[in-house]
Each structure stands twice: as C-alpha cells, then as structure tokens.
Amino acid sequence: MNTATLRLPPANRGLHDITEDIADVVVASGVVNGLCHVFLQHTSASLVIQENADPDVLRDMLDWFAKHVPDGDPA
C-alpha cells in the first residue's frame, strides 16, 4: 500500500480544481491499477467530484453556495 500527503497552499473561498495535483501523486506512486482514496483533513472544506465539462456547472455551484452559505453568516 502506498500513501502520500498532498499539501495545498491556502486558497480563497471557491471551487479549486486539484485534479492535476492528485494525478501527480498517483503517477509518482508507481501504482498502475488500484484505487486512489482522497481524504480532506479540513473542517471548512469539501471535496466535489464532477466531470468539469461545462463551466455553467461551476457557476451554478458558486451561485448556490453564495445564496445558501453567505460570507459572514453569524450561524
């Protein structure tokens, strides 16, 4: 079993594509067939898996978050 830790720099609120970062770790592992388990160790972040084929999807997601989880929400 191979394990690796990927450390990403701090980023502003939004959606950030880390596909290439994950792919680099997988390639460096030398594993040809297997499963890549991604665990995000952060209390205010989430992983979203989507095909990223249509930029409207990202815009819709950002709009949804802005409406339902606004910055500065006191709750």
PQR file with spaces between the fields and no chain letter, atoms N, CA, C, O and H, PARSE charges and radii, in Angstrom:
ATOM       1  N    MET     1       0.850   -1.175    0.000 -0.4000 1.5000
ATOM       2  CA   MET     1       0.000    0.000    0.000 -0.0000 2.0000
ATOM       3  C    MET     1       0.897    1.241    0.000  0.5500 1.7000
ATOM       4  O    MET     1       1.835    1.344    0.790 -0.5500 1.4000
ATOM       5  N    ASN     2       0.597    2.161   -0.884 -0.4000 1.5000
ATOM       6  CA   ASN     2       1.305    3.434   -0.950 -0.0000 2.0000
ATOM       7  C    ASN     2       0.450    4.522   -0.322  0.5500 1.7000
ATOM       8  O    ASN     2      -0.768    4.545   -0.499 -0.5500 1.4000
ATOM       9  H    ASN     2      -0.165    2.077   -1.526  0.4000 1.0000
ATOM      10  N    THR     3       1.088    5.420    0.408 -0.4000 1.5000
ATOM      11  CA   THR     3       0.382    6.578    0.930 -0.0000 2.0000
ATOM      12  C    THR     3       1.211    7.827    0.656  0.5500 1.7000
ATOM      13  O    THR     3       2.437    7.767    0.568 -0.5500 1.4000
ATOM      14  H    THR     3       2.077    5.402    0.552  0.4000 1.0000
ATOM      15  N    ALA     4       0.542    8.925    0.528 -0.4000 1.5000
ATOM      16  CA   ALA     4       1.223   10.201    0.303 -0.0000 2.0000
ATOM      17  C    ALA     4       0.364   11.305    0.898  0.5500 1.7000
ATOM      18  O    ALA     4      -0.854   11.174    1.016 -0.5500 1.4000
ATOM      19  H    ALA     4      -0.454    8.973    0.600  0.4000 1.0000
ATOM      20  N    THR     5       1.011   12.376    1.263 -0.4000 1.5000
ATOM      21  CA   THR     5       0.301   13.549    1.761 -0.0000 2.0000
ATOM      22  C    THR     5       0.495   14.683    0.769  0.5500 1.7000
ATOM      23  O    THR     5       1.621   15.021    0.404 -0.5500 1.4000
ATOM      24  H    THR     5       2.001   12.483    1.167  0.4000 1.0000
ATOM      25  N    LEU     6      -0.585   15.247    0.352 -0.4000 1.5000
ATOM      26  CA   LEU     6      -0.559   16.382   -0.580 -0.0000 2.0000
ATOM      27  C    LEU     6      -0.935   17.628    0.204  0.5500 1.7000
ATOM      28  O    LEU     6      -2.028   17.713    0.765 -0.5500 1.4000
ATOM      29  H    LEU     6      -1.500   14.972    0.648  0.4000 1.0000
ATOM      30  N    ARG     7      -0.034   18.581    0.241 -0.4000 1.5000
ATOM      31  CA   ARG     7      -0.297   19.831    0.957 -0.0000 2.0000
ATOM      32  C    ARG     7      -0.528   20.930   -0.071  0.5500 1.7000
ATOM      33  O    ARG     7       0.324   21.207   -0.916 -0.5500 1.4000
ATOM      34  H    ARG     7       0.854   18.511   -0.215  0.4000 1.0000
ATOM      35  N    LEU     8      -1.687   21.542    0.021 -0.4000 1.5000
ATOM      36  CA   LEU     8      -2.044   22.615   -0.900 -0.0000 2.0000
ATOM      37  C    LEU     8      -1.921   23.955   -0.187  0.5500 1.7000
ATOM      38  O    LEU     8      -2.162   24.042    1.017 -0.5500 1.4000
ATOM      39  H    LEU     8      -2.379   21.318    0.708  0.4000 1.0000
ATOM      40  N    PRO     9      -1.549   24.996   -0.920 -0.5600 1.5000
ATOM      41  CA   PRO     9      -1.441   26.310   -0.288  0.2800 2.0000
ATOM      42  C    PRO     9      -2.828   26.840    0.082  0.5500 1.7000
ATOM      43  O    PRO     9      -3.825   26.437   -0.516 -0.5500 1.4000
ATOM      44  N    PRO    10      -2.894   27.740    1.064 -0.5600 1.5000
ATOM      45  CA   PRO    10      -4.180   28.335    1.415  0.2800 2.0000
ATOM      46  C    PRO    10      -4.815   28.995    0.185  0.5500 1.7000
ATOM      47  O    PRO    10      -4.120   29.559   -0.660 -0.5500 1.4000
ATOM      48  N    ALA    11      -6.120   28.914    0.106 -0.4000 1.5000
ATOM      49  CA   ALA    11      -6.836   29.485   -1.041 -0.0000 2.0000
ATOM      50  C    ALA    11      -8.086   30.197   -0.543  0.5500 1.7000
ATOM      51  O    ALA    11      -8.616   29.894    0.526 -0.5500 1.4000
ATOM      52  H    ALA    11      -6.684   28.456    0.793  0.4000 1.0000
ATOM      53  N    ASN    12      -8.530   31.129   -1.327 -0.4000 1.5000
ATOM      54  CA   ASN    12      -9.769   31.836   -1.010 -0.0000 2.0000
ATOM      55  C    ASN    12     -10.966   30.924   -1.190  0.5500 1.7000
ATOM      56  O    ASN    12     -10.860   29.850   -1.781 -0.5500 1.4000
ATOM      57  H    ASN    12      -8.099   31.375   -2.196  0.4000 1.0000
ATOM      58  N    ARG    13     -12.101   31.359   -0.680 -0.4000 1.5000
ATOM      59  CA   ARG    13     -13.343   30.625   -0.855 -0.0000 2.0000
ATOM      60  C    ARG    13     -13.607   30.423   -2.340  0.5500 1.7000
ATOM      61  O    ARG    13     -13.357   31.318   -3.147 -0.5500 1.4000
ATOM      62  H    ARG    13     -12.187   32.232   -0.200  0.4000 1.0000
ATOM      63  N    GLY    14     -14.101   29.269   -2.692 -0.4000 1.5000
ATOM      64  CA   GLY    14     -14.419   28.989   -4.084 -0.0000 2.0000
ATOM      65  C    GLY    14     -14.195   27.528   -4.402  0.5500 1.7000
ATOM      66  O    GLY    14     -13.954   26.713   -3.512 -0.5500 1.4000
ATOM      67  H    GLY    14     -14.303   28.542   -2.037  0.4000 1.0000
ATOM      68  N    LEU    15     -14.276   27.209   -5.665 -0.4000 1.5000
ATOM      69  CA   LEU    15     -14.033   25.854   -6.144 -0.0000 2.0000
ATOM      70  C    LEU    15     -12.654   25.819   -6.774  0.5500 1.7000
ATOM      71  O    LEU    15     -12.329   26.649   -7.622 -0.5500 1.4000
ATOM      72  H    LEU    15     -14.472   27.871   -6.388  0.4000 1.0000
ATOM      73  N    HIS    16     -11.846   24.858   -6.359 -0.4000 1.5000
ATOM      74  CA   HIS    16     -10.466   24.781   -6.823 -0.0000 2.0000
ATOM      75  C    HIS    16     -10.203   23.392   -7.392  0.5500 1.7000
ATOM      76  O    HIS    16     -10.388   22.388   -6.704 -0.5500 1.4000
ATOM      77  H    HIS    16     -12.110   24.183   -5.670  0.4000 1.0000
ATOM      78  N    ASP    17      -9.776   23.340   -8.631 -0.4000 1.5000
ATOM      79  CA   ASP    17      -9.514   22.080   -9.316 -0.0000 2.0000
ATOM      80  C    ASP    17      -8.156   21.540   -8.880  0.5500 1.7000
ATOM      81  O    ASP    17      -7.126   22.159   -9.146 -0.5500 1.4000
ATOM      82  H    ASP    17      -9.625   24.155   -9.189  0.4000 1.0000
ATOM      83  N    ILE    18      -8.151   20.387   -8.212 -0.4000 1.5000
ATOM      84  CA   ILE    18      -6.905   19.776   -7.764 -0.0000 2.0000
ATOM      85  C    ILE    18      -6.629   18.466   -8.507  0.5500 1.7000
ATOM      86  O    ILE    18      -5.847   17.634   -8.048 -0.5500 1.4000
ATOM      87  H    ILE    18      -8.988   19.884   -7.996  0.4000 1.0000
ATOM      88  N    THR    19      -7.280   18.298   -9.655 -0.4000 1.5000
ATOM      89  CA   THR    19      -7.125   17.071  -10.437 -0.0000 2.0000
ATOM      90  C    THR    19      -5.668   16.784  -10.766  0.5500 1.7000
ATOM      91  O    THR    19      -5.198   15.666  -10.554 -0.5500 1.4000
ATOM      92  H    THR    19      -7.916   18.974  -10.027  0.4000 1.0000
ATOM      93  N    GLU    20      -4.943   17.776  -11.280 -0.4000 1.5000
ATOM      94  CA   GLU    20      -3.540   17.546  -11.658 -0.0000 2.0000
ATOM      95  C    GLU    20      -2.686   17.245  -10.435  0.5500 1.7000
ATOM      96  O    GLU    20      -1.772   16.424  -10.512 -0.5500 1.4000
ATOM      97  H    GLU    20      -5.325   18.684  -11.452  0.4000 1.0000
ATOM      98  N    ASP    21      -2.966   17.893   -9.309 -0.4000 1.5000
ATOM      99  CA   ASP    21      -2.210   17.622   -8.087 -0.0000 2.0000
ATOM     100  C    ASP    21      -2.380   16.161   -7.665  0.5500 1.7000
ATOM     101  O    ASP    21      -1.406   15.497   -7.310 -0.5500 1.4000
ATOM     102  H    ASP    21      -3.709   18.560   -9.246  0.4000 1.0000
ATOM     103  N    ILE    22      -3.614   15.664   -7.704 -0.4000 1.5000
ATOM     104  CA   ILE    22      -3.896   14.275   -7.346 -0.0000 2.0000
ATOM     105  C    ILE    22      -3.245   13.335   -8.355  0.5500 1.7000
ATOM     106  O    ILE    22      -2.639   12.333   -7.975 -0.5500 1.4000
ATOM     107  H    ILE    22      -4.406   16.202   -7.992  0.4000 1.0000
ATOM     108  N    ALA    23      -3.371   13.660   -9.640 -0.4000 1.5000
ATOM     109  CA   ALA    23      -2.779   12.817  -10.684 -0.0000 2.0000
ATOM     110  C    ALA    23      -1.267   12.714  -10.517  0.5500 1.7000
ATOM     111  O    ALA    23      -0.694   11.642  -10.714 -0.5500 1.4000
ATOM     112  H    ALA    23      -3.863   14.474   -9.948  0.4000 1.0000
ATOM     113  N    ASP    24      -0.622   13.809  -10.159 -0.4000 1.5000
ATOM     114  CA   ASP    24       0.832   13.790   -9.947 -0.0000 2.0000
ATOM     115  C    ASP    24       1.216   12.831   -8.820  0.5500 1.7000
ATOM     116  O    ASP    24       2.201   12.101   -8.931 -0.5500 1.4000
ATOM     117  H    ASP    24      -1.087   14.680   -9.999  0.4000 1.0000
ATOM     118  N    VAL    25       0.444   12.834   -7.747 -0.4000 1.5000
ATOM     119  CA   VAL    25       0.716   11.930   -6.630 -0.0000 2.0000
ATOM     120  C    VAL    25       0.528   10.481   -7.066  0.5500 1.7000
ATOM     121  O    VAL    25       1.328    9.616   -6.712 -0.5500 1.4000
ATOM     122  H    VAL    25      -0.356   13.426   -7.657  0.4000 1.0000
ATOM     123  N    VAL    26      -0.525   10.216   -7.831 -0.4000 1.5000
ATOM     124  CA   VAL    26      -0.785    8.849   -8.302 -0.0000 2.0000
ATOM     125  C    VAL    26       0.350    8.380   -9.212  0.5500 1.7000
ATOM     126  O    VAL    26       0.848    7.266   -9.052 -0.5500 1.4000
ATOM     127  H    VAL    26      -1.175   10.920   -8.119  0.4000 1.0000
ATOM     128  N    VAL    27       0.757    9.206  -10.152 -0.4000 1.5000
ATOM     129  CA   VAL    27       1.852    8.833  -11.064 -0.0000 2.0000
ATOM     130  C    VAL    27       3.133    8.581  -10.276  0.5500 1.7000
ATOM     131  O    VAL    27       3.835    7.603  -10.533 -0.5500 1.4000
ATOM     132  H    VAL    27       0.352   10.111  -10.282  0.4000 1.0000
ATOM     133  N    ALA    28       3.441    9.449   -9.327 -0.4000 1.5000
ATOM     134  CA   ALA    28       4.666    9.305   -8.534 -0.0000 2.0000
ATOM     135  C    ALA    28       4.651    8.031   -7.686  0.5500 1.7000
ATOM     136  O    ALA    28       5.708    7.509   -7.332 -0.5500 1.4000
ATOM     137  H    ALA    28       2.871   10.243   -9.118  0.4000 1.0000
ATOM     138  N    SER    29       3.462    7.531   -7.362 -0.4000 1.5000
ATOM     139  CA   SER    29       3.360    6.322   -6.541 -0.0000 2.0000
ATOM     140  C    SER    29       3.795    5.080   -7.306  0.5500 1.7000
ATOM     141  O    SER    29       4.204    4.087   -6.705 -0.5500 1.4000
ATOM     142  H    SER    29       2.603    7.954   -7.650  0.4000 1.0000
ATOM     143  N    GLY    30       3.707    5.138   -8.629 -0.4000 1.5000
ATOM     144  CA   GLY    30       4.060    3.971   -9.436 -0.0000 2.0000
ATOM     145  C    GLY    30       2.943    2.947   -9.548  0.5500 1.7000
ATOM     146  O    GLY    30       3.101    1.934  -10.228 -0.5500 1.4000
ATOM     147  H    GLY    30       3.375    5.945   -9.117  0.4000 1.0000
ATOM     148  N    VAL    31       1.825    3.197   -8.895 -0.4000 1.5000
ATOM     149  CA   VAL    31       0.694    2.266   -8.965 -0.0000 2.0000
ATOM     150  C    VAL    31       0.044    2.386  -10.335  0.5500 1.7000
ATOM     151  O    VAL    31      -0.258    3.487  -10.795 -0.5500 1.4000
ATOM     152  H    VAL    31       1.697    4.020   -8.342  0.4000 1.0000
ATOM     153  N    VAL    32      -0.171    1.230  -10.990 -0.4000 1.5000
ATOM     154  CA   VAL    32      -0.782    1.224  -12.317 -0.0000 2.0000
ATOM     155  C    VAL    32      -2.280    0.935  -12.221  0.5500 1.7000
ATOM     156  O    VAL    32      -3.081    1.581  -12.897 -0.5500 1.4000
ATOM     157  H    VAL    32       0.074    0.335  -10.616  0.4000 1.0000
ATOM     158  N    ASN    33      -2.654   -0.016  -11.396 -0.4000 1.5000
ATOM     159  CA   ASN    33      -4.058   -0.356  -11.184 -0.0000 2.0000
ATOM     160  C    ASN    33      -4.348   -0.267   -9.700  0.5500 1.7000
ATOM     161  O    ASN    33      -3.587   -0.784   -8.882 -0.5500 1.4000
ATOM     162  H    ASN    33      -2.004   -0.541  -10.847  0.4000 1.0000
ATOM     163  N    GLY    34      -5.436    0.382   -9.353 -0.4000 1.5000
ATOM     164  CA   GLY    34      -5.772    0.468   -7.943 -0.0000 2.0000
ATOM     165  C    GLY    34      -6.818    1.532   -7.681  0.5500 1.7000
ATOM     166  O    GLY    34      -7.529    1.969   -8.586 -0.5500 1.4000
ATOM     167  H    GLY    34      -6.054    0.803  -10.017  0.4000 1.0000
ATOM     168  N    LEU    35      -6.894    1.930   -6.450 -0.4000 1.5000
ATOM     169  CA   LEU    35      -7.882    2.891   -6.004 -0.0000 2.0000
ATOM     170  C    LEU    35      -7.163    4.046   -5.321  0.5500 1.7000
ATOM     171  O    LEU    35      -6.265    3.833   -4.506 -0.5500 1.4000
ATOM     172  H    LEU    35      -6.317    1.575   -5.715  0.4000 1.0000
ATOM     173  N    CYS    36      -7.555    5.250   -5.652 -0.4000 1.5000
ATOM     174  CA   CYS    36      -6.994    6.434   -5.007 -0.0000 2.0000
ATOM     175  C    CYS    36      -8.036    6.966   -4.031  0.5500 1.7000
ATOM     176  O    CYS    36      -9.104    7.421   -4.440 -0.5500 1.4000
ATOM     177  H    CYS    36      -8.284    5.423   -6.314  0.4000 1.0000
ATOM     178  N    HIS    37      -7.726    6.907   -2.766 -0.4000 1.5000
ATOM     179  CA   HIS    37      -8.622    7.414   -1.725 -0.0000 2.0000
ATOM     180  C    HIS    37      -8.138    8.810   -1.353  0.5500 1.7000
ATOM     181  O    HIS    37      -6.980    8.983   -0.973 -0.5500 1.4000
ATOM     182  H    HIS    37      -6.858    6.537   -2.434  0.4000 1.0000
ATOM     183  N    VAL    38      -9.008    9.800   -1.458 -0.4000 1.5000
ATOM     184  CA   VAL    38      -8.648   11.178   -1.127 -0.0000 2.0000
ATOM     185  C    VAL    38      -9.399   11.568    0.141  0.5500 1.7000
ATOM     186  O    VAL    38     -10.629   11.532    0.186 -0.5500 1.4000
ATOM     187  H    VAL    38      -9.949    9.659   -1.767  0.4000 1.0000
ATOM     188  N    PHE    39      -8.643   11.941    1.167 -0.4000 1.5000
ATOM     189  CA   PHE    39      -9.206   12.357    2.448 -0.0000 2.0000
ATOM     190  C    PHE    39      -8.809   13.802    2.674  0.5500 1.7000
ATOM     191  O    PHE    39      -7.625   14.136    2.643 -0.5500 1.4000
ATOM     192  H    PHE    39      -7.645   11.970    1.131  0.4000 1.0000
ATOM     193  N    LEU    40      -9.777   14.646    2.898 -0.4000 1.5000
ATOM     194  CA   LEU    40      -9.538   16.069    3.112 -0.0000 2.0000
ATOM     195  C    LEU    40      -9.624   16.358    4.605  0.5500 1.7000
ATOM     196  O    LEU    40     -10.683   16.211    5.216 -0.5500 1.4000
ATOM     197  H    LEU    40     -10.739   14.374    2.924  0.4000 1.0000
ATOM     198  N    GLN    41      -8.510   16.769    5.180 -0.4000 1.5000
ATOM     199  CA   GLN    41      -8.456   16.999    6.617 -0.0000 2.0000
ATOM     200  C    GLN    41      -8.582   18.499    6.896  0.5500 1.7000
ATOM     201  O    GLN    41      -7.609   19.175    7.228 -0.5500 1.4000
ATOM     202  H    GLN    41      -7.651   16.889    4.683  0.4000 1.0000
ATOM     203  N    HIS    42      -9.801   18.991    6.750 -0.4000 1.5000
ATOM     204  CA   HIS    42     -10.047   20.406    6.986 -0.0000 2.0000
ATOM     205  C    HIS    42     -11.512   20.566    7.372  0.5500 1.7000
ATOM     206  O    HIS    42     -12.387   19.942    6.771 -0.5500 1.4000
ATOM     207  H    HIS    42     -10.592   18.442    6.480  0.4000 1.0000
ATOM     208  N    THR    43     -11.777   21.392    8.360 -0.4000 1.5000
ATOM     209  CA   THR    43     -13.142   21.497    8.876 -0.0000 2.0000
ATOM     210  C    THR    43     -14.080   22.332    8.020  0.5500 1.7000
ATOM     211  O    THR    43     -15.297   22.179    8.125 -0.5500 1.4000
ATOM     212  H    THR    43     -11.067   21.899    8.848  0.4000 1.0000
ATOM     213  N    SER    44     -13.554   23.202    7.185 -0.4000 1.5000
ATOM     214  CA   SER    44     -14.449   24.071    6.415 -0.0000 2.0000
ATOM     215  C    SER    44     -14.277   23.891    4.907  0.5500 1.7000
ATOM     216  O    SER    44     -14.487   24.825    4.133 -0.5500 1.4000
ATOM     217  H    SER    44     -12.566   23.326    7.100  0.4000 1.0000
ATOM     218  N    ALA    45     -13.897   22.690    4.502 -0.4000 1.5000
ATOM     219  CA   ALA    45     -13.723   22.419    3.078 -0.0000 2.0000
ATOM     220  C    ALA    45     -14.394   21.089    2.736  0.5500 1.7000
ATOM     221  O    ALA    45     -14.622   20.250    3.607 -0.5500 1.4000
ATOM     222  H    ALA    45     -13.727   21.931    5.131  0.4000 1.0000
ATOM     223  N    SER    46     -14.700   20.918    1.465 -0.4000 1.5000
ATOM     224  CA   SER    46     -15.343   19.693    0.992 -0.0000 2.0000
ATOM     225  C    SER    46     -14.740   19.287   -0.334  0.5500 1.7000
ATOM     226  O    SER    46     -14.180   20.108   -1.061 -0.5500 1.4000
ATOM     227  H    SER    46     -14.514   21.600    0.757  0.4000 1.0000
ATOM     228  N    LEU    47     -14.863   18.011   -0.636 -0.4000 1.5000
ATOM     229  CA   LEU    47     -14.458   17.500   -1.946 -0.0000 2.0000
ATOM     230  C    LEU    47     -15.699   17.344   -2.812  0.5500 1.7000
ATOM     231  O    LEU    47     -16.720   16.822   -2.363 -0.5500 1.4000
ATOM     232  H    LEU    47     -15.318   17.344   -0.045  0.4000 1.0000
ATOM     233  N    VAL    48     -15.606   17.792   -4.033 -0.4000 1.5000
ATOM     234  CA   VAL    48     -16.694   17.639   -5.000 -0.0000 2.0000
ATOM     235  C    VAL    48     -16.112   16.933   -6.209  0.5500 1.7000
ATOM     236  O    VAL    48     -15.076   17.340   -6.735 -0.5500 1.4000
ATOM     237  H    VAL    48     -14.778   18.216   -4.398  0.4000 1.0000
ATOM     238  N    ILE    49     -16.770   15.889   -6.646 -0.4000 1.5000
ATOM     239  CA   ILE    49     -16.335   15.178   -7.843 -0.0000 2.0000
ATOM     240  C    ILE    49     -17.365   15.434   -8.926  0.5500 1.7000
ATOM     241  O    ILE    49     -18.547   15.128   -8.766 -0.5500 1.4000
ATOM     242  H    ILE    49     -17.611   15.558   -6.219  0.4000 1.0000
ATOM     243  N    GLN    50     -16.898   16.002  -10.038 -0.4000 1.5000
ATOM     244  CA   GLN    50     -17.779   16.262  -11.170 -0.0000 2.0000
ATOM     245  C    GLN    50     -16.926   16.288  -12.428  0.5500 1.7000
ATOM     246  O    GLN    50     -15.707   16.435  -12.346 -0.5500 1.4000
ATOM     247  H    GLN    50     -15.938   16.250  -10.168  0.4000 1.0000
ATOM     248  N    GLU    51     -17.541   16.150  -13.568 -0.4000 1.5000
ATOM     249  CA   GLU    51     -16.795   15.997  -14.807 -0.0000 2.0000
ATOM     250  C    GLU    51     -16.130   17.273  -15.307  0.5500 1.7000
ATOM     251  O    GLU    51     -15.218   17.202  -16.132 -0.5500 1.4000
ATOM     252  H    GLU    51     -18.532   16.031  -13.634  0.4000 1.0000
ATOM     253  N    ASN    52     -16.556   18.422  -14.837 -0.4000 1.5000
ATOM     254  CA   ASN    52     -15.945   19.699  -15.205 -0.0000 2.0000
ATOM     255  C    ASN    52     -15.980   19.962  -16.709  0.5500 1.7000
ATOM     256  O    ASN    52     -15.073   20.594  -17.250 -0.5500 1.4000
ATOM     257  H    ASN    52     -17.296   18.480  -14.168  0.4000 1.0000
ATOM     258  N    ALA    53     -17.020   19.482  -17.382 -0.4000 1.5000
ATOM     259  CA   ALA    53     -17.123   19.653  -18.832 -0.0000 2.0000
ATOM     260  C    ALA    53     -17.811   20.964  -19.210  0.5500 1.7000
ATOM     261  O    ALA    53     -17.578   21.498  -20.295 -0.5500 1.4000
ATOM     262  H    ALA    53     -17.758   18.969  -16.942  0.4000 1.0000
ATOM     263  N    ASP    54     -18.644   21.476  -18.331 -0.4000 1.5000
ATOM     264  CA   ASP    54     -19.430   22.668  -18.647 -0.0000 2.0000
ATOM     265  C    ASP    54     -19.194   23.728  -17.573  0.5500 1.7000
ATOM     266  O    ASP    54     -19.523   23.500  -16.409 -0.5500 1.4000
ATOM     267  H    ASP    54     -18.833   21.043  -17.450  0.4000 1.0000
ATOM     268  N    PRO    55     -18.631   24.881  -17.936 -0.5600 1.5000
ATOM     269  CA   PRO    55     -18.374   25.926  -16.942  0.2800 2.0000
ATOM     270  C    PRO    55     -19.640   26.428  -16.243  0.5500 1.7000
ATOM     271  O    PRO    55     -19.554   27.003  -15.158 -0.5500 1.4000
ATOM     272  N    ASP    56     -20.800   26.220  -16.842 -0.4000 1.5000
ATOM     273  CA   ASP    56     -22.058   26.617  -16.200 -0.0000 2.0000
ATOM     274  C    ASP    56     -22.271   25.876  -14.881  0.5500 1.7000
ATOM     275  O    ASP    56     -22.877   26.417  -13.956 -0.5500 1.4000
ATOM     276  H    ASP    56     -20.870   25.752  -17.723  0.4000 1.0000
ATOM     277  N    VAL    57     -21.776   24.641  -14.792 -0.4000 1.5000
ATOM     278  CA   VAL    57     -21.945   23.860  -13.569 -0.0000 2.0000
ATOM     279  C    VAL    57     -21.198   24.541  -12.423  0.5500 1.7000
ATOM     280  O    VAL    57     -21.738   24.680  -11.326 -0.5500 1.4000
ATOM     281  H    VAL    57     -21.284   24.202  -15.544  0.4000 1.0000
ATOM     282  N    LEU    58     -19.971   24.962  -12.671 -0.4000 1.5000
ATOM     283  CA   LEU    58     -19.201   25.653  -11.636 -0.0000 2.0000
ATOM     284  C    LEU    58     -19.879   26.950  -11.222  0.5500 1.7000
ATOM     285  O    LEU    58     -19.958   27.268  -10.036 -0.5500 1.4000
ATOM     286  H    LEU    58     -19.532   24.849  -13.562  0.4000 1.0000
ATOM     287  N    ARG    59     -20.359   27.682  -12.190 -0.4000 1.5000
ATOM     288  CA   ARG    59     -21.049   28.947  -11.901 -0.0000 2.0000
ATOM     289  C    ARG    59     -22.311   28.683  -11.075  0.5500 1.7000
ATOM     290  O    ARG    59     -22.588   29.401  -10.114 -0.5500 1.4000
ATOM     291  H    ARG    59     -20.295   27.423  -13.153  0.4000 1.0000
ATOM     292  N    ASP    60     -23.066   27.661  -11.447 -0.4000 1.5000
ATOM     293  CA   ASP    60     -24.276   27.314  -10.692 -0.0000 2.0000
ATOM     294  C    ASP    60     -23.938   26.924   -9.254  0.5500 1.7000
ATOM     295  O    ASP    60     -24.638   27.317   -8.321 -0.5500 1.4000
ATOM     296  H    ASP    60     -22.841   27.078  -12.228  0.4000 1.0000
ATOM     297  N    MET    61     -22.882   26.163   -9.079 -0.4000 1.5000
ATOM     298  CA   MET    61     -22.486   25.744   -7.737 -0.0000 2.0000
ATOM     299  C    MET    61     -22.046   26.947   -6.898  0.5500 1.7000
ATOM     300  O    MET    61     -22.423   27.066   -5.732 -0.5500 1.4000
ATOM     301  H    MET    61     -22.313   25.844   -9.838  0.4000 1.0000
ATOM     302  N    LEU    62     -21.255   27.830   -7.488 -0.4000 1.5000
ATOM     303  CA   LEU    62     -20.812   29.023   -6.771 -0.0000 2.0000
ATOM     304  C    LEU    62     -21.999   29.910   -6.400  0.5500 1.7000
ATOM     305  O    LEU    62     -22.052   30.454   -5.297 -0.5500 1.4000
ATOM     306  H    LEU    62     -20.949   27.734   -8.435  0.4000 1.0000
ATOM     307  N    ASP    63     -22.947   30.054   -7.321 -0.4000 1.5000
ATOM     308  CA   ASP    63     -24.162   30.830   -7.031 -0.0000 2.0000
ATOM     309  C    ASP    63     -24.953   30.215   -5.886  0.5500 1.7000
ATOM     310  O    ASP    63     -25.452   30.930   -5.018 -0.5500 1.4000
ATOM     311  H    ASP    63     -22.904   29.612   -8.217  0.4000 1.0000
ATOM     312  N    TRP    64     -25.069   28.882   -5.882 -0.4000 1.5000
ATOM     313  CA   TRP    64     -25.808   28.195   -4.831 -0.0000 2.0000
ATOM     314  C    TRP    64     -25.145   28.429   -3.475  0.5500 1.7000
ATOM     315  O    TRP    64     -25.822   28.735   -2.493 -0.5500 1.4000
ATOM     316  H    TRP    64     -24.664   28.301   -6.587  0.4000 1.0000
ATOM     317  N    PHE    65     -23.822   28.284   -3.423 -0.4000 1.5000
ATOM     318  CA   PHE    65     -23.103   28.497   -2.164 -0.0000 2.0000
ATOM     319  C    PHE    65     -23.234   29.944   -1.692  0.5500 1.7000
ATOM     320  O    PHE    65     -23.429   30.191   -0.502 -0.5500 1.4000
ATOM     321  H    PHE    65     -23.272   28.035   -4.220  0.4000 1.0000
ATOM     322  N    ALA    66     -23.129   30.887   -2.602 -0.4000 1.5000
ATOM     323  CA   ALA    66     -23.248   32.305   -2.228 -0.0000 2.0000
ATOM     324  C    ALA    66     -24.627   32.593   -1.631  0.5500 1.7000
ATOM     325  O    ALA    66     -24.752   33.394   -0.704 -0.5500 1.4000
ATOM     326  H    ALA    66     -22.971   30.686   -3.569  0.4000 1.0000
ATOM     327  N    LYS    67     -25.661   31.939   -2.165 -0.4000 1.5000
ATOM     328  CA   LYS    67     -27.021   32.166   -1.677 -0.0000 2.0000
ATOM     329  C    LYS    67     -27.274   31.470   -0.342  0.5500 1.7000
ATOM     330  O    LYS    67     -27.862   32.055    0.568 -0.5500 1.4000
ATOM     331  H    LYS    67     -25.560   31.289   -2.918  0.4000 1.0000
ATOM     332  N    HIS    68     -26.832   30.227   -0.229 -0.4000 1.5000
ATOM     333  CA   HIS    68     -27.175   29.404    0.941 -0.0000 2.0000
ATOM     334  C    HIS    68     -26.136   29.439    2.053  0.5500 1.7000
ATOM     335  O    HIS    68     -26.449   29.127    3.202 -0.5500 1.4000
ATOM     336  H    HIS    68     -26.354   29.751   -0.968  0.4000 1.0000
ATOM     337  N    VAL    69     -24.907   29.816    1.726 -0.4000 1.5000
ATOM     338  CA   VAL    69     -23.839   29.871    2.733 -0.0000 2.0000
ATOM     339  C    VAL    69     -23.066   31.172    2.528  0.5500 1.7000
ATOM     340  O    VAL    69     -21.916   31.147    2.089 -0.5500 1.4000
ATOM     341  H    VAL    69     -24.653   30.070    0.793  0.4000 1.0000
ATOM     342  N    PRO    70     -23.686   32.304    2.843 -0.5600 1.5000
ATOM     343  CA   PRO    70     -23.042   33.591    2.558  0.2800 2.0000
ATOM     344  C    PRO    70     -21.835   33.854    3.462  0.5500 1.7000
ATOM     345  O    PRO    70     -21.770   33.344    4.580 -0.5500 1.4000
ATOM     346  N    ASP    71     -20.900   34.638    2.980 -0.4000 1.5000
ATOM     347  CA   ASP    71     -19.778   35.060    3.817 -0.0000 2.0000
ATOM     348  C    ASP    71     -20.290   35.856    4.994  0.5500 1.7000
ATOM     349  O    ASP    71     -21.226   36.644    4.861 -0.5500 1.4000
ATOM     350  H    ASP    71     -20.953   35.051    2.071  0.4000 1.0000
ATOM     351  N    GLY    72     -19.676   35.652    6.150 -0.4000 1.5000
ATOM     352  CA   GLY    72     -20.066   36.416    7.325 -0.0000 2.0000
ATOM     353  C    GLY    72     -21.341   35.932    7.981  0.5500 1.7000
ATOM     354  O    GLY    72     -21.898   36.624    8.834 -0.5500 1.4000
ATOM     355  H    GLY    72     -18.916   35.012    6.258  0.4000 1.0000
ATOM     356  N    ASP    73     -21.822   34.739    7.593 -0.4000 1.5000
ATOM     357  CA   ASP    73     -23.044   34.202    8.191 -0.0000 2.0000
ATOM     358  C    ASP    73     -22.817   33.992    9.699  0.5500 1.7000
ATOM     359  O    ASP    73     -21.899   33.266   10.081 -0.5500 1.4000
ATOM     360  H    ASP    73     -21.370   34.177    6.901  0.4000 1.0000
ATOM     361  N    PRO    74     -23.633   34.613   10.555 -0.5600 1.5000
ATOM     362  CA   PRO    74     -23.410   34.519   12.004  0.2800 2.0000
ATOM     363  C    PRO    74     -23.732   33.137   12.588  0.5500 1.7000
ATOM     364  O    PRO    74     -23.336   32.846   13.716 -0.5500 1.4000
ATOM     365  N    ALA    75     -24.431   32.294   11.852 -0.4000 1.5000
ATOM     366  CA   ALA    75     -24.827   30.993   12.401 -0.0000 2.0000
ATOM     367  C    ALA    75     -23.729   29.991   12.396  0.5500 1.7000
ATOM     368  O    ALA    75     -23.928   28.856   12.829 -0.5500 1.4000
ATOM     369  H    ALA    75     -24.753   32.531   10.935  0.4000 1.0000
